[in-house]
């Protein structure tokens, strides 16, 4: 059974930092395109950052330069380091995994990030 379990969310002040973790089981995350999405209240889920099996990364314009996605293959875990957080970063953050275009998509349960003073 495949599971993606996020952790690390919480309440942080504007300008602060958080690191989210996505621990994978049932798959080798190193062989998957892994990504972080977020969904704010009343808005559609959007892609934030992604990392390919080869280590290539890409980011949405709204987080570029502030967020960093990485993976630790020894721990089968993907991370999202979030710096210089803004109130508009407030959302539920989801981990995503997909091995190939025709393969099923796996989602985590989400972790809440709230940026507020």
Buried (B, 14 or more C-beta within 10 A) or exposed (E): EEEBBBBBBEEBEEEBEBEBBBBBEEBEBBEBBBBBBBBBEEEEBEBBBBBEBEEEBEBBEEBEEBBBBBBEEEEBBBBBBBBEBEEEBBBBBBBBBBBEEEEEEBBBEBBEBBBEE
